[in-house]
Amino acid sequence: MMGDSGLTSFRLCDGYECGIHLKGLSMYRAIGLLLLLSSFAQAETTFDLASDFSFQNSPSSVWQYGYSATNSLDPHEFRADEYANPTGPVGFWHPSVSSGPGPGWYPYVSYNRTKQSQMGSQKGWAVRPGEVAMEGSNTGQYSLVRFVAPVAGTYKINAQFEGVHFGLSSTDVHVLHNGKSLFDADINGYGGDLAFHKIEGSSPTAAYSGQVKLKAHDIVTFAVGYGKSKTNFCDTTGLFVHIVMLPAGWAVISTRNARPGLQLADRGNALGMPRLGTLIACSHYC
């Protein structure tokens, strides 16, 4: 039973399970609690490659840096980089210990640790603040950055690739979900910071945006290869990635007279607060 001044009970549902029961709350306190709970239900979880980049936690975090053992993008070919060199404004992950181009250097994943655009190795390319730069090997191995989903959900993925080498990058770039292609493109040209070089080439940038349903531990891979030229000469390619795990839907249902939709019924209450039999429900992704 419920009087004019309070709710007897209600349930908070996430679309699968209904749990929380509250009794004896005044109407105003109940509505305040609903608003608080709804803010939690609609919170988004964000993963950003630039903000999250680490020279210590790969491959133990949601971001992994590495390369393919061969010229295949099969997930089983992934190898984690073993040597991190974070010295200087632009730090590097390499397959193994290396002091410069040669054995162990390629494929690499680098990162601009500063808040200003910086020149990369050999001063042949430049990266924006927080930008990752990647280059494959001359034998066709891919430079790889992987995102490992921490929990199941729907994820909004935005990725931006751009040629950043002054010699005009010529690479193939990819986004994959557990090895299945989501996006494939070619980079031909320079699309980086104008302070270092003019925008040039037939396709200096490429972008992917999409929603993907991921299970826990599913992998989204961002790959850079040596392109149609089949050489990694002047191939450095920049990458930004921003991923948002979208919030699940929520619903609050009164114990009587529930019907589909979103309603805030005024049963004679001057402030429009819901009374007996009112449904406060929100469909998925409200």
N, C-alpha and C positions, 0 to 999 in steps of 0.2 A: 504494500500500500504506500501511497505517497500523498502528502498534503501539499498545500500551495507553497509552503516555504522550503521544501527540500525534496531531494531525490531518495527513493528507497534503495535503488541499485542501478548500476549500468555496467556495461562490459566494454573493454577496449579490445578491438580485434585488428589483427594485421592481415587479414584475408585468409589465414590458415587456422590459427588458433585464437581462442578467446579466453581471456584470463581475468584481469583485475576486476574485483568487485568492491564497490565503495558503498557504505550505508551511513545514513545519519548526517550527510553533508548538507549545508544550506545550498540553495540553488546558486547563489552567487559564487560560493567557494567551489562548487562543482564545475561551473562554467570556467572559472579561472584555471582549475586543474586541467580541464579539457584543452584549453588554449596552450598551457604549458606542455602537455603531452603531445599535442599536435606539432609544436615547434620541434620537439625531439624527433618525431616520426618523419618530418620533412627535411631533417638535416642532411646535407650532402657531404660525402667523404671525397676529398680531392687528393690526387697524386700528380705531382709535377716533376718532370725529369730535371729541370733546372734547379728547382728548390730542394729536391731530395737527393741530388747527386752526391755520391760518397766515394772516397778513395780508400775506405776501410771495410765497408759492409757488404760488398759483392763477394759471393752470390747469396748472402744470407738474408737480404732484404727483398722487398717487392721488385726492386730494380737489379738486373744482372747485366754485366758487361762482358762481352766475349767475342767469339768468332766461330766460323764453321771450319771443321777439320778438312773438308773438301770444298768443291764448288757447288755443293748441294745445300738447299734450305730445309732439308729434312731435320726435324727437331732433334733427332738422335745424333746429329752431327755437331751440335752445340758443344763448345768447350769454353769454360770460364777463363777469362784473363787471370794470370797469376802474378803479374808484376805491376804495381802501381808506382808512378813517379809524380807526386803532386807538387814538386818544386816548380817555382816560376808561376807567372800569371795563368798560363795554360798548362794544366796537368794532363797526364796520360795513363791509360791502362794498356798494357802490352801482353802478348801471349807468354813471354818470358823475359828475363832480365835483358835489357838492351839500353845502350847509351846513345844510339842514333840509328838512322836508316841502315838496315841490314838484318841479319838473323835475329829473330825475336821481336822485331819492331812492328811488322805488319801481320795481320790487320790490327789497327789501333782504334781506341775510343778515347777522345780527349774532351776536355771541359774547361771553359773559361771561368775561373774562380772569382773574377773581379766584377766590378760594376761599370767597367768601360770596355769597349771593343779592344781586342788585342791581336797582335800578330802571332801566328803559329810558328811551328818549327821551320827552319830554313827561310823564314820571312816570306814565304810564297803564298800565304793565305791568312785570312783574318776571321775571327769569330766575335759575335756580339756578346754582351754581358749574359752569362748564364747559358750560353749556347754550347751544345755538344757538337763535336766534329768527328767524322768517321772516315776511314779509308780502308778498303779491302787490300788483299795481297795481289801480287803480279801473277799468281797461279790460279786466281779465281776464288780464293777464300773470301767469305763475306765478313764484314764488320757488323756485329750484332749488339743491339740493346734489347733486353727482354723485360716485360712487365709480367709478374706472377700474381694473379688475382688472390687476395688474402681470404675472401669469402665469396660465396655465390651471389650473383646479382646482375643487374643491367648496368653496363658501363658506357658512358659517352666518351669517345676517344677522338682527340684532335691531334694530328701530327703535321708538322711543316718541315719539308726538306728544302735545302737551298744549296746551290753550288757556291763555295766560298774560296775556291782557289783562283788566283789571278791568272793562271794559265788556262782557265775555263774548264771546270769539272765536267767529266763525261762518265756518268755512273748509272747503274740501275738501282732503283729504290723500291722497297716492298714493306707492306704491313701484313702480318699473318696471324691467324688464330689457330693455335695448335698445329701449325704447318699448313693450314688451309688459307689460300690467298684472300685477303680483303681488299688489297690495293697494290697495283704495280705501275711504275712510271719510270721514265728516263729523265735524268738531269743532264742538260747540255748548256753550259754557260756559267755566268756569275750572277748570283741573286742576293749577295750579302750586303754588308754595310757600304753605303755609297761613299763614305769618307775614304775608302781604300781603293775602290775600283767602280767604274760605271756598271750598271746593269747591262748584261750582254748575253747573247745566245738565243737559241730557238726555244729552249725550255729551262730557264735558269732556276725555277722553283717548281715544287709539286706539293699538294696538300691532300690529306685524307681527313674526313670527318664522318663518324658513324656511331650507331648504338649497337653494342654487342652483348649478348647474354653469356656470361661466363660462370662456370662452376669454380668452386674453390680449387686453387692450384692450376687452373687453366693458364696458358701462356700466350701473350700477345708479343710478337717479335717485330722489331723495326730493323731492317737490313739495308746495307749499302754494299753493292758489288762493283766490279771494275768496268761494267758497261759493255757496249757493243764494240768498243775499241780493243777490248781484251787486254788492256794494260792499265795499271793503276797510276800511271804518270799524270800528275796534276789533278788528282781525283778527289781531294778533300771535300766532303759534303757535310753541311750543317744540319742539325736536327733539333727541333723543339717538340716536346710531347706534353699534353695536358689531358689528364683522365679524371672523370668524375663518376663515382658510383651513385647512381640515381636513387632517391629515397623510395622505399616501399610505400604502398597505399596504407591508409589507416581508416578506421571506422569506429564510431561510438554509437551504440544502439541502446535505446531504452528498453524496458522489459515488456512494453505493450505497444500495439498498434504500429509496429515498424513497417515501413514501406520504402522501396528503392528511391534513391536520389539524395540530394542535399537539401535539407529543410531547416529553417529556424522559425518555428511557429510561434505566434503570439496568441496565447490563450487568455487575453484580457490583461496581460502584464504590460504596463506602460513602457517598460524598457525592452520589451521584445524577448525576454528570456524564455526558453522552452519549458513547457510544463509536461504534465502526464501525457504519455502517448507520443511525445515528439521524438523523431529520429534525427540524430545528427550523424550523418554518414558521408564519407568521402570516397569516391571511386579511386581506382588505382592511379597513382601519380597525380593526385590532386595538388 
